[in-house]
Amino acid sequence: QAPAQAAESLREAEPEPRREPASEPLAAIEPVQARVAALEPEPEPTTELVAEAAGAAEVRSEAETEAEGQSEAELEPEAEPEPQRPAAAAVAKKSWTERLKAGLARTRSQIGGGLASLFGLRKIDEDLLEELESTLLMADCGVDATQHLIDDLRRRWKRDRLETADQLQKALADGLHEIIAPLEAPLDVAGHRPFIIMIAGVNGSGKTTSIGKLAKYFQAHGKSVLLAAGDTFRAAAREQLMTWGERNNVTVVAQDSGDAAAVIFDAINAARARKIDVVLADTAGRLPTQLHLMEEIAKVRRVIAKADPSGPHEVLLVLDANIGQNALAQVKAFDKAIGVTGLVVTKLDGTAKGGVLAAIARQCPKPLRFIGVGEGIDDLQPFKAREFVDALFEPGAGAVKAGAEARR
């Protein structure tokens, strides 16, 4: 019996080592349970503890920030403000006069550069005046304005005995100023509320972009503005005007499709109800030769008069300076259809045909309300004849250029 009992006791004892493998998974589970317990949310600390913790965190954050600043200063002892930043700030703060001068660089090169190359060390004579006449025609001053300028120069030359390049340049600048000065007529929108401005032009003249810039201009002068998306022909026109509206934070009255006159009519009524100061009404671009479209824009003008018997109070025609002498035909055609009361000349920075203003003054003397010399939102400003001429002719540049030409 003793051996049997011993065997049974051995069999009972054998499972003991078998339990060891079972204990391993349990041991493996315990860390998982511990991690799960660690992931369970802990009771939120009291308000005092939170405040203390926040204060400590702020102290630590300030200390870390100071430490980081000190370490960065130690690691980078040569770190100084970038020298380019002041230059960038200076560019951002350019005055309108500086932007105008930069925008007229091509026209200035055409006229001023041609003047210097003609003069050299030569004396002023009839041959020089004839060559100068060609230079002015190349700048798109037009035959009428060019002849007027040459006659004026000839008179000043004989009367004042002009001899130097600077004297000739000043005489030409004074003559040009006399021609374009009558175009200077700032737009006054104080007479009506809402003051309705109808804006027309051919495709690609910068009409819709000019509307966005005009909205910014009037806002800067304390006027509330509403935009009417009357260009229902071009698919992107409405979206473009909506973008300008968001950029200037002004209301835009628009429809997905429909009659342009109806859109503008609704916009005028909305402006009257909201007591808006200025309504800028966009219209579809069209060529003067498209007679059915010219009749359509005439209809828009009549509908505006129904919405407000005194309107439109201004009819602006937007002209692209790049088209040069073709601007004259556009002014005449649109004036016949809708009675143009003012002009906006854009893209003067992209052309050497700035002399077209002289041609307009001589043949289609409509008030030139605004000129544009860049893509910036502030690059559309009221036209001022003296500023324009001063930007076109750099004082003292005639002698410098003439001397350079003589040394070649």
Order of alpha helices (4+ residues) and beta strands (2+ residues): alpha-alpha-alpha-alpha-alpha-alpha-alpha-alpha-alpha-alpha-beta-alpha-beta-alpha-beta-alpha-beta-alpha-beta-alpha-beta-alpha-beta-beta-alpha-alpha
